[in-house]
Amino acid sequence: MNAINQEAVHSEEIRALDAQHHLHPFTDTQALNSKGARIIERAEGVYLWDSEGNKIIDGMAGLWCVNIGYGRKELAEAAQRQMNELPYYNTFFQTTTNPATQLANELAALTPGDLNHIFFANSGSEAIDTVIRMVRRYWEVAGKPWRKILISRENAYHGSTIGGTSLGGMGAMHKQGGPMLPAIEHIRQPYWYGEAEGQSPEEFALTCAKALEEKILEVGPDNVAAFVGEPIQGAGGVIVPPEGYWAEIQKICRKYDILLVADEVICGFGRTGNWFGSQTLDIKPDMISMAKGLSSGYLPISAVAVGDRIAKTLIEKGGEFYHGFTYSGHPVAAAVALENLRILKEEKVIEQVREETGPYLQQQLRERLGNHPLVGHIEGMGLVAGMALAQDKANHKLFDSDLDVGTICRNHCFANGLIMRACGNRMVLSPPLVISKAEIDELIDKALKCLDLTVRSLEEQGVQLG
Ligand SMILES: *Cc1c(COP(=O)(O)O)cnc(C)c1O
């Protein structure tokens, strides 16, 4: 047996074991096991290699997180150094570690406004659970314990713990494993292309923001603790709110003294061309949740940045906050995050996204895919973009969700060396921030080919376009 065949046998063994013992997240296990998982073996820059030797361009930076790209030895070395020196100690018992402290200091400096206080966790979901408990705790300490309700949006994604699922607005998730948490309300999302029904972007921005005020008045302003939103919705399909939306949302929050929380788990660390999406969209949040790009996904770590007003009240009047995780401020994850931030800064990665590659991706997508018969609309900022697949582009008619057109397109991408994700009937891109213009060209070449293949598949199924 030659080496290549041994390799193939090895892959089959992994696939068989995986099918027997591994329950994958957000996966129909039976469907997966019928064909077997694709095994990703190594990666460099913006490319992945699978166990069949296929080279794949990663248009999603893993799960929106590998901002500095794959294969940065400096991060591995930072982890090794810290592992050898102090692999673990907690931050519960009136102790700290140097990496946790340094990272808190860095994040206080990088975050906008007076977000000067940092609470660590390990995932975006845990950061969101921290937000839920902390805003309610804030109001208890501030003397208004009746302010319990958090308001979020339909089709928002805030993670998949019970807190994250409840706060998020994914209907399919709410239907499983309930009941959801009480005292959480949802308002409509600002999805102009899909839901504006003839309103101009400006009108629709106000309509969607007004939905917040209506909800606040419905449940009673003095019962609302916070409004939480992603500056740009990510897993919902990359939905950029129309101009004026956030300004109005912010005005309403201030009017009723409701805390404003930006879930920056995707937008943070350069995705939109600034350190935080709040800066790009001109939001002044009282709190920010962050994860993914904080360590470029090399190790799990997340954080909540807390503004001076909330922190001062909690610290001066709150006593002990009974909340935290064994790995809050994990020294190895913190050391890796620090190294990641150093690289983002020193190599001016975010400036490059803002000034060069971000505008290039957005322009090329519109120029080269905008006229494709399947592409109804393209939106995005910096290095994140979403496109609506439309059955009848001219008449603004989207596909019936039963057709699963996104999955058809996604599967063509998968088979053709491109990772592009489907969120319902929207295709999304969020490549590593270090992607070059030439690699963006390659990404779009492949996306174009896969859109054509999708049209062909639809025709074979007898689905007529237009
Ligand atoms: C991914 C994501 C989360 C959840 O993060 P996990 O690390 O998967 O728990 C929360 N909020 C947003 C906006 C996300 O994109």
The ligand as an ORCA input file, in Angstrom:
! r2SCAN-3c Opt
* xyz 0 1
  C     -20.373     33.900     17.903
  C     -21.190     34.923     18.620
  C     -21.558     34.762     19.970
  C     -21.268     33.488     20.720
  O     -19.928     33.244     20.854
  P     -19.440     31.743     21.271
  O     -17.983     31.937     21.490
  O     -19.779     30.855     20.118
  O     -20.169     31.379     22.506
  C     -22.212     35.788     20.594
  N     -22.519     36.923     19.948
  C     -22.196     37.118     18.658
  C     -22.531     38.410     17.999
  C     -21.547     36.109     17.946
  O     -21.270     36.273     16.658
*
